[in-house]
């Protein structure tokens, strides 16, 4: 069972709840968790000023060409989801955190690594830009006889 750090320990997201924006998502959490989520949100926005804030998979996410990163609050950590390649690229810097294939857990009782988060977001921007580049077309030679 996943435990979330909501304002009241008894409060839970009802099945089928759909969030419309990051503000309504963040507002459900305890004040101390809200501060961390806002800090993460601000770090992402500064690293990707042109990114659109959206809700995807019922979590706040940032989109620039495609989704860059997601985040979510939990009872003891903030989940940060930058996809799998950044976890490989920044592996040495992530040793202090619990990770899985495409996720990083930032404990609520420790400071967020804002500089690292910024660099991961900027890496994702470059990665999505490279994925969006159109393939070079090879000009066909016309056969004239």
N, C-alpha and C positions, 0 to 999 in steps of 0.2 A: 504494500500500500504506500502511495506517495503522500507525504505529509507536506502541506503548504503552510507558510508563516502568515496566516491571515490574522486580522485584528482580534478575532476571538478564536481560541483554540477549537471551539465547537463549530465554527463556521467552515463550510466546505462549498466548493463549487458544485452547484446542482448539475446533474447530467443534462446536456443540451444547452448549457449556458454558452452564449456567444459574445465575445468581447467586440466592441466596435472600434476601440482605440486604445492606445497604450495608457492613457490617463485612467480610464475605467479599470483596466487590468491592475495597474500599480496601486490604485486606491483601495483595493481589497486587502492589502498586506498591512502588517503591523508597521508603525511609524519608523522604527529602526530599519526594517527591510525596505520600506519605501525610499528612504534616503539612499540606500545602496543601489536600488534599482534606478533611481533618478540619476545618480552619479554615473552608472554604467550607460544609461541612455544619453546623457550629455557627452560622455567620452566618445560614443559612437557617432553622434551628430557632428562633433568637432572633427573627427577623423574622416567623415563622409558627408560634408555639408550639402551635397547635391542629392543625397539619398532620400527616398520617400519612406516615411514611417508607415507601416501597414500592420495588420494583424494577419498572421498566417499560421495554420495549425493551432489557432486560438492563443497565440503568443505574440508579443511585439516582435517585429522584424523590420529590417531595413533593406530597401530594394534600390538598386542602381543597375540597370540592364536586367539583372536577375537578383534574387535574394542574396544579400551579403552575409548577414548574421541574424540569429534569433536570440532571445533571452527569456528566462522564466525564473520565478521565485519559488523557493521551497523552504521547508522548515529550518534547515541548517545551512543552506547554500543558495547561490544563484547559479543557474545553469546557463552557460554561454555556448551557443551552437554556431561555429564558423565553418562547418563542413570538415572533412577529414584531412585535406592537404595541409592547411595551416597547422594542424596538430603535429604533422610530421616535420614541417619546416621549423617550427618553434619548439620542438621536442625538448631540447636542453633547458629552455626557459620555463617549461611547464612541469618540471619534475616535482615542484612543491604542491602541485594540484592533482586531484583525482581527475583522470581523463578516460574517455572511451573513444570509439572510432571517430565520432564527430562532435564530441562535447567536452567541455571543461567545467568543473565545479569550483566556484569561488566560495570558500567558507564565509559565512556571515560574520564570524568573529575576527576576521582578518581584513586588512585594508585591500581594496581592489587594486590590482596592478594596472593602473590607468595607461601607463606608457606601453606596456605589452599589449593591452587591448587595442590601443590606437594603432600599433604596428600590425596587428592581426587584421584589423578592419582595412587598413591601407593595402595589405597584401591581397585581401579578398577583392578589393576594387580592381587591382591590376589583373588578378586572375580572371575576373568576370569580363574585363575589357578584352583580354586575349581570347576568351571563348567567343566573344561577339564579333571578332574581326572576320570579315568575309574571306573565304578561300580565294586565292588568286586564280583567275580563270586563264586557262591556256588557250591562246588564240588558235583557231583551226585554220590550217592552210587549205585554201581552196585548190582543188586539182584542176588545172587548166590543161587541155590537150591541144 
